[in-house]
Amino acid sequence: MKVLRTPDDRFKNIPGYPFEPHYVEIPDGEGGSLRMHYVDEGPRGGNIVLLMHGEPSWSFLYRKMIPLITEAGLRVIAPDLIGFGKSDKPASTQDYSYQRHVDWMLSLLDALKLNGITLFCQDWGGLIGLRLVAARPHLFARVVAGNTDLPTGDVPMAKAFMSWQKYARETPEMDVGLIMKMTNAFAKNPRLQNLSDEIAAAYAAPFPDQSYTAGARIFPSFVPTRPDDPSSEPNRRAWEVLSAFTKPFLTAFSDSDPVTRGYDLDFQKRVPGCQGQPHVTIQDAGHFLQEDKGEEVAQVIIDFIAKTK
């Protein structure tokens, strides 16, 4: 496995991201190892909040939320998925799979000995994070899901997602900054629709050139879109666990995401832990609600933990 590592100088002067880097070596699945980066902020004795990003972002997405959560006395762990952020990046799309991403994250949980976790997950952070919950439900105290799903391919995916999947597969050059700008335009509030060039550049920082984008490019293809997809059955088994998950489970979806609209109702219907919870809709936010309304989302998590201790 050929592995690329983004030079540190790509991350100098990233706006609003003063967090000290932490790294752990995890098995790569082929007898070697990969270096995974994670943010670790807040009191070591605080309840753990695991913030999981999606595609094509990295832990920079949580820069607005981390300070508020730690000020509430909570400890934040915000990893960069393999292939993203400051984590190592296998150079071939064939080095990645849905199951490998789950296994890599399970290795991080084991290495850091995390438990009593509150998971916040969005986009692929949910597709992977909810598989973690299903695999190790005893490690999780509660879940907050925002703009995500755990698809099995048994129902048609949103047209917006199918277009994105095709784009990621076929575009000759993946411009991550431009993608984040385009996605940001989903927000209803005009004030939130124009991502600055500086912030777009920060999202693109992990990818000095196209050779670093294999993970970002292949990710959408791993979403099960047909019943016989290789990941369909593992996700069905995960749903069996979630359908018996009675710990607190909150949905906090935005009102302006064409990709995941309505999936919050599916969670509320199928997960017992959703019953009686104060589910919220984040107004005026698009797909990346952490970028559009990060402070509001952070407060939702803080209040939910306080309510369900």
HELIX and SHEET records of a PDB file:
HELIX    1   1 ASP A    8  PHE A   11  5                                   4    
HELIX    2   2 SER A   59  TYR A   62  5                                   4    
HELIX    3   3 ILE A   66  GLU A   71  1                                   6    
HELIX    4   4 THR A   93  ASP A   95  5                                   3    
HELIX    5   5 TYR A   98  LEU A  112  1                                  15    
HELIX    6   6 TRP A  124  ALA A  135  1                                  12    
HELIX    7   7 PRO A  137  LEU A  139  5                                   3    
HELIX    8   8 LYS A  159  GLU A  170  1                                  12    
HELIX    9   9 VAL A  176  ASN A  184  1                                   9    
HELIX   10  10 PRO A  190  LEU A  192  5                                   3    
HELIX   11  11 ASP A  197  ALA A  204  1                                   8    
HELIX   12  12 GLN A  210  TYR A  212  5                                   3    
HELIX   13  13 ALA A  214  ILE A  218  1                                   5    
HELIX   14  14 PHE A  219  PHE A  222  5                                   4    
HELIX   15  15 SER A  232  LEU A  242  1                                  11    
HELIX   16  16 TYR A  263  ARG A  270  1                                   8    
HELIX   17  17 PRO A  272  CYS A  274  5                                   3    
HELIX   18  18 LEU A  289  THR A  308  1                                  20    
SHEET    1   A 2 VAL A   3  LEU A   4  0                                        
SHEET    2   A 2 LYS A  89  PRO A  90 -1                                        
SHEET    1   B 8 PRO A  21  PRO A  27  0                                        
SHEET    2   B 8 SER A  33  GLU A  41 -1                                        
SHEET    3   B 8 ARG A  75  PRO A  79 -1                                        
SHEET    4   B 8 ILE A  48  MET A  52  1                                        
SHEET    5   B 8 ILE A 117  GLN A 122  1                                        
SHEET    6   B 8 PHE A 140  GLY A 146  1                                        
SHEET    7   B 8 PHE A 249  SER A 254  1                                        
SHEET    8   B 8 VAL A 280  ILE A 282  1                                        
END                                                                             
